[in-house]
Amino acid sequence: MAFDKTKDFTKEAEMLKVLGHPIRLKIVAGLCTKECNVKHIWECLGLPQATVSQHLALLKNKGIIEGTRDGVEVHYAVVSPFARRLIEILDQP
């Protein structure tokens, strides 16, 4: 790619900043494979529910994940193609 001073990477930089935390990367990697509720995520990661909820809120705020309400539960899924591609790259041996 040639240098292009008109290209704006602001959104990508913000996403990378949010994804720069290991726990958030684990959450996104897990959600790339399976849509889950918050309870399943904190049980799998062995973290307090409040901690997972805070990370989910940041990811949702940046448009990386979305939550879909199903009764009293909210199921989260990755909606950002950029985040999915990044996880694919990180998962390569």
C-alpha positions as CSV (number, residue, x, y, z in Angstrom):
1,M,0.0,0.0,0.0
2,A,1.4,3.4,-0.9
3,F,1.3,6.3,1.5
4,D,-2.1,8.0,1.3
5,K,-2.5,11.1,3.3
6,T,-6.3,11.1,2.6
7,K,-6.8,7.7,4.2
8,D,-8.3,8.1,7.7
9,F,-7.6,5.2,10.1
10,T,-9.3,6.8,13.1
11,K,-12.0,4.1,13.5
12,E,-9.5,1.3,13.1
13,A,-7.1,2.9,15.6
14,E,-10.0,3.2,18.1
15,M,-10.9,-0.5,17.6
16,L,-7.3,-1.5,18.0
17,K,-7.1,0.5,21.2
18,V,-10.1,-1.3,22.7
19,L,-8.8,-4.7,21.4
20,G,-5.4,-4.1,22.9
21,H,-6.5,-5.7,26.2
22,P,-6.0,-9.5,26.5
23,I,-9.3,-10.2,28.1
24,R,-11.2,-8.3,25.4
25,L,-9.3,-10.2,22.8
26,K,-10.3,-13.5,24.5
27,I,-13.9,-12.4,24.6
28,V,-14.0,-11.4,20.9
29,A,-12.2,-14.6,19.9
30,G,-14.7,-16.7,21.8
31,L,-17.6,-14.7,20.3
32,C,-16.2,-15.2,16.8
33,T,-16.9,-18.9,17.3
34,K,-20.1,-18.8,19.2
35,E,-22.8,-16.3,20.3
36,C,-23.0,-16.3,24.1
37,N,-24.6,-14.6,27.1
38,V,-22.5,-12.9,29.8
39,K,-22.8,-15.8,32.2
40,H,-21.3,-18.2,29.8
41,I,-18.5,-15.8,29.1
42,W,-17.5,-15.2,32.7
43,E,-17.8,-18.9,33.5
44,C,-15.5,-19.8,30.6
45,L,-12.9,-17.2,31.4
46,G,-13.2,-17.5,35.2
47,L,-13.7,-13.8,35.7
48,P,-16.2,-11.9,37.9
49,Q,-19.4,-11.0,36.1
50,A,-18.9,-7.3,36.7
51,T,-15.5,-7.4,35.0
52,V,-16.9,-9.2,31.9
53,S,-19.8,-6.8,31.8
54,Q,-17.4,-3.8,31.7
55,H,-15.4,-5.3,28.9
56,L,-18.5,-6.1,26.9
57,A,-19.8,-2.5,27.4
58,L,-16.5,-1.2,25.9
59,L,-16.6,-3.6,22.9
60,K,-20.3,-2.8,22.3
61,N,-19.6,1.0,22.5
62,K,-17.0,0.7,19.7
63,G,-19.4,-1.4,17.5
64,I,-17.3,-4.5,17.7
65,I,-20.1,-6.6,19.3
66,E,-23.9,-6.4,19.6
67,G,-26.2,-7.8,22.1
68,T,-29.6,-9.4,21.2
69,R,-32.1,-9.7,24.0
70,D,-33.7,-13.1,24.5
71,G,-36.1,-12.8,27.4
72,V,-34.0,-11.8,30.4
73,E,-30.7,-12.8,28.7
74,V,-28.6,-10.9,26.2
75,H,-26.6,-12.9,23.7
76,Y,-23.5,-11.2,22.3
77,A,-22.0,-11.7,18.9
78,V,-19.1,-10.1,16.9
79,V,-20.5,-7.7,14.2
80,S,-17.3,-6.0,13.2
81,P,-15.6,-7.6,10.1
82,F,-12.4,-5.8,11.1
83,A,-12.4,-7.5,14.5
84,R,-13.1,-10.9,12.9
85,R,-10.2,-10.5,10.5
86,L,-7.9,-9.5,13.3
87,I,-8.8,-12.6,15.3
88,E,-8.3,-14.8,12.2
89,I,-4.8,-13.3,11.8
90,L,-4.0,-13.8,15.5
91,D,-5.2,-17.4,15.4
92,Q,-2.8,-18.4,12.7
93,P,0.1,-20.6,13.8
